[in-house]
Amino acid sequence: MVRRVAALAIGALVLVLLVLLVNGCLNSRQEQALKDYNRDVAGIVRDADSNADAFYDTLGTGGQASTDVQSEINQLRFRAQALTKQAEGLDVPGDMRPAHRNVLLALSLLQEAIGKVAEKLPAALSTDSATAVPAVRSIAGEIQAFDAANVVYNRRGAALIKQVLDDKEIGGQTIQNSSFVQNYGWLQPSTVARRINSTAGRGAGDAGTTEPLPGLHGHGLLGVSVGDVTLAPGQPNQLRVAANVTFAVKVANQGDNPETDVRVRVRISGAGDPISVQKVIEQTTAKAEATVSVPLGQAPPLDEAVQLRVEVVPVAGEKNTTNNSATYPAIFKRG
């Protein structure tokens, strides 16, 4: 009888240990699945943020044909679609399904808005104001979808992911936030018209029809450097570059008024397809200097003579544009 009782006790202990072991394995697998999901979503959202940044940079690149800009925006739409499809293919733990629905909604809002902007671009860059003005207003309206995607993801998607992780007492996790709107000037039609260089669309909002303030308006280009090399016009500039080429452009507001949405443009030509990029300075102060970093975003042509043209795009009311730009002969060498 003693042996039987002992055997039963040992059997019960083994059974308890097996149950604890199985539960521990299940809990460990569940915890890892939740961590993996959070990590995968974070990577997708970071890529979506990067895609949105490229969207604004491309949209604000003046001086290109509307079909070229439209083609580039469409490529970004394809990228947004790929990110949505990647999210749809994730292995979603049951606890994360409510969060995942909001993640997918945010990504789908982005890809749809990018596509609609691409459709409106040729009209927005038309020389006919009757065509350009409503198209510019539509583009500004589509940027609201970027803002909506931010709200949906940050307030619901990311918040629910954090809630699940907290409920499961899973620490040490980073919850990725989104920043799909570069700045809120893109929500104003008149600002959109200025940034995409739609002259005919300047009447899309009240600010677009306001006369410039009295006094002088305008900027001067003071200098350009790449790394520790300051470019000199009229003579060859040997530039040793690494993976990311960035131009530091120094400008001066030489007028009597602050200026907003000041565009600084860099163009490389003379070897292969021209490369054109620009950066927007949100505001400059009268009689003050500012330096803006303009990343090239791609590898420059190496070991070939090129022309670098750097320009501060004239603002409304600017009459003297003789010192707005400069051209620099250059050769890029691998650093």
Number of C-alpha atoms within 10 A of each C-alpha: 6 7 8 9 10 11 12 12 12 12 12 12 12 12 12 12 12 12 12 12 12 12 12 12 12 12 13 12 12 16 17 13 15 23 18 16 20 21 15 15 21 18 14 19 23 16 15 23 18 13 19 23 16 16 22 20 19 21 22 22 21 22 13 13 10 19 13 12 22 21 12 16 24 20 16 22 24 14 16 25 19 13 22 23 14 14 20 14 9 13 13 18 14 10 15 20 14 14 21 25 15 21 25 21 16 27 24 18 21 27 24 16 19 25 20 16 25 23 16 18 23 19 21 30 24 18 14 13 20 14 16 26 25 18 25 33 22 18 25 22 17 22 25 18 22 25 20 18 25 22 18 23 26 21 13 19 25 23 16 20 25 21 14 15 20 12 8 13 10 14 10 8 12 11 16 20 17 19 21 26 21 16 11 11 17 20 20 21 27 24 22 27 29 22 22 25 21 24 18 19 30 23 22 25 18 11 14 19 11 11 9 15 12 9 10 17 22 26 29 22 21 16 18 22 16 17 14 9 12 15 21 16 16 11 10 15 20 15 22 16 17 13 11 11 19 17 19 18 24 18 22 21 23 18 19 15 18 16 20 16 18 21 23 26 22 22 17 23 15 14 15 11 9 13 18 20 20 24 22 20 16 12 13 20 16 18 13 13 16 14 15 17 18 19 15 18 15 10 13 22 20 15 14 14 17 22 19 22 17 24 22 26 22 19 18 15 15 15 11 13 16 10 13 19 20 18 17 19 19 22 20 20 15 13 8
